[in-house]
């Protein structure tokens, strides 16, 4: 029987995912506190939050929103980056950071309710920002200001389809649905219950950089165990 605390955690995740422009999952194994703190700082500068939750909670929250394609990505220690402003912000920061530091390992993500594989995420990382995309599109039109305002509104709602077209142009596939997302990447190590309870966790804001991330996450992981 789920406890009140567990139900509250899942409900909080549901609201966080529902209000997100994008959600990106990454494996943070091997990252120490100092490295995670630097990653968190860069994400924060782009208005992206970084958190960790038990995979079972994340899975239930996503499934309650009708998103099942990300289930295969929720294996092993998983950090969750949530962007609320720019759809591509979390993707750009995580991809660039991983290229520089060789960690974290991006698993995949969801942009505007559409699931993307790791290969597609890498393609999206090379696209302009939301504002740049809209600016480029706007520059191709010559319209009175009243028409421009209406056009901007339509472009905001159609941005995901625009990104899909750009992904296809760059040689990537369109956003995945159904079994295609599950088959896109070999699953990580099995999420056994004892292993999850002992998994590392992203440290809270302001956590000491002296201890390794494994030590920093023990209390949180133990408290969140089933």
JOZIPE-V410812 format. One record per backbone hydrogen bond with DSSP energy under -1.0 kcal/mol. CO is the residue of the C=O (numbers start at 0). NH is the residue of the N-H. Records with the same first field share a line. If there is no record, write none. Layout:
CO->NH ; NH
This chain:
2->6
3->7
4->8
5->9
6->10
7->11
8->12
9->13
10->14
11->15
12->16
13->17
14->18
16->19
20->111
21->82
22->109
23->80
24->106 ; 107
25->78
26->104
27->30
31->35
32->36
33->37
34->38
35->39
36->40
37->41
38->42
39->43
40->44
42->45 ; 47
43->46
46->83
48->81
50->79
53->57
54->58
55->59
56->60
57->61
58->62
59->63
61->66
62->65
67->70
69->72
70->73
72->74
78->25
79->50
80->23
81->48
82->20 ; 21
85->88
87->91
88->92
89->93
90->94
91->95
92->96
93->97
94->98
95->99
96->100
97->101
104->26
107->24
108->115
109->22
110->113
113->110
114->175
115->108
116->120
117->121
118->122
119->123
120->124
122->125
123->126
128->132
129->133
130->134
131->135
132->136
133->137
134->138
136->139
137->140
143->147
144->148
145->149
146->150
147->151
148->152
149->153
150->154
151->155
152->156
153->157
157->161
158->162
159->163
160->164
161->165
162->166
163->167
164->168
165->169
166->171
167->170
176->179
177->180
178->182
189->191
191->195
192->196
193->197
195->198
203->206
211->215
212->216
216->220
217->221
218->222
219->223
221->224
